[in-house]
Amino acid sequence: MLDSIIPDPIREQCESKGGMKGIKKKLPGKKELGDQSQVFQALSDPLRLKILLAVVEQPLCVCLIKDILGGKVSDSKLSYHINKLKDAGLIVGERQASWIIYSPTKLGEEAVKVAGKL
């Protein structure tokens, strides 16, 4: 039924990929889509993107991140944004004495590379 309304070039391309079944098989599953969505949501906020860009440049503690953001972000708001980045797997925090130093994960570094190409 759809074959009659699909343009020939698109139909041929779909067929070369195993038809709709073949295309659907290549799509990620529910968990992977959820993980990917979480990354994109984390990167959708300019403040979080700036934090990620900063820690890719140099691992930082919260006080330095706050300074980079202009010092106008409340501690609770900064904590919220850092946790969003951690939950998405983009940064990690490592305790060093009484400090927590945030640095990017490999995924975080790759995300910055992709963002830089946009």
Long-range contacts (C-beta under 8 A, 24 or more apart in sequence): 35-89, 38-87, 38-88, 38-89, 39-88, 39-89, 39-90, 39-107, 39-111, 41-84, 41-88, 42-84, 42-85, 42-87, 42-88, 42-90, 43-88, 43-90, 43-111, 43-115, 45-81, 45-84, 47-73, 47-81, 48-81, 48-84, 48-85, 49-115, 51-81, 51-82, 51-85, 51-91, 51-102, 52-85, 52-90, 52-91, 52-104, 52-108, 52-111, 52-112, 53-112, 53-115, 55-91, 55-102, 55-103, 55-104, 55-108, 56-104, 56-108, 56-109, 56-112, 59-101, 59-102, 59-103, 60-101, 60-102, 61-99, 61-100, 61-101, 61-102, 62-100, 62-102, 65-102
